[in-house]
Amino acid sequence: MPDILSTADTTVRAGAFNRPIKIQKPVTSGSPDAMGGKPRAFMDYISTMAHIGPWKGAEKFIGQQAYSGMFTKFLIRYRPTNTIDATMQIVYKSRIFNIRSVRLPEEANTTIEILAEEQQAKGSP
């Protein structure tokens, strides 16, 4: 991913934000299931434009099975009225990403950097 946000200058040109995304927050609904947990669903929280780029890939072994994961970096404009945290997810086209971390580059309050891991098939970690 080209460095569109240098450490010397925390401004980003508007054309860099060229992908529509939705950030969704979890909501619990319904009555508890047989195990006592509540079903978890997501509702749209923020719709915005983002700059998207790959960050890193990883492979992990769980139960003697290999699972690969891809981390993606999302860059959006700063929003003082919305709180984004690691319980939320990002929807881009038909892909779903679990948010892993959120930070403000250089504490400049111009952009928000979100690192997220793409969800794999149902049942995968």
N, C-alpha and C positions, 0 to 999 in steps of 0.2 A: 504494500500500500504506500503510495507516495506520501511524503511528510507534508500534509496540507496545514499542519499546525506546528509551527516551529516554536522552540522555547523562547526565542527572542521576541516573537510577535504572536500574541494570542488571538489575533483576528483571523477569520476564515472567510474566504470569498463565498458569496451566496450560491454560486453554481456548484459548489462542492456537495451541498445537501441536495442530492438528486434521487433519492430512493424513498418512497412512502413506506412508513412502518406504523404499527400500532403497538403501544405498550399496554399490557393488560395486567390488572391486579386480581389477586385471588379473592373469591367470595365463598363462604361456606353456606350451603343451603341444604334443606331437607332434614330429615331425622337421622339419628345415628344408625350406622349399619350394624351387622351382626358382631363386629369386633369393637364397636363403641366409637368408631371414627365417623366424622361427617364427610360426605362427598365434597370434593373440591372442584370448583369450576372457576373460570376466569371471565372477567368482563372488561370491555374496552375502557381505558383510563385516559390515554393520550394518543392522538393521531398527529403525526408530524413527519417532516422530511429529515432524512439522515444521510450521512456519508458512511458507507459500509466497506469494510476491508477485512481480509483474513488476518488473524493474529498468530495462531500456532495450532498445530495438531498434536494429538497425544493418543497413546494406546495404553490401555490398562487391562489387567487380567483379574476377572472376578469369577470365582467358582470354576477355575481352570478354563475359562472362556475369554477370548480376546474381544475387547470392545474398543473401537476407535472413536475419538471425539475431535471435533474441530471447534476451536475458539475463534470468535469473530469480534472485531472492534466496531462499535457503532458510535458515531459522533453526531450529537444533536445540539441545537442552540440551547443556551441556558434558559431555564424556566424557574423563576423564583417562587412561583405559587404551587408548583407540583413537586412532590417528593417521590423519588424513584429509589427502590431498594431491591435486595436480592430475592425477595419473595415473588417478584413479578416476572413476567415473560414478555418477549418481543415476538410479534408476528410480522414476517416479511414474505409476501406472496403466500405460498402454502407452507412455508417453513416456520417452525417454532423454535425459539431460542430461550433457554433458561438464563436469567441474569445472574452472573457470578460476582461482579463488582461494579461500583459506580464511583467516579471521581471527577473532580473539577480540575482540569489542567492548569497549573500555575496559580490556582485559586483566583483566577481572573474573572470569574462569573460571566464568561462569554460563551463557553461550550460545556457540554457534559459528555464525558467519555464513559461508555458502557461496554464492559467485557461480558460476553455471553457465550454459552455452549449450546450448540445445536442439538435438539432432541433427536434421538434415533428412533427406531421402531418401538412400538408399544412394548413395555416390559423391560426395556433396556435401561441401565442406570443413567 
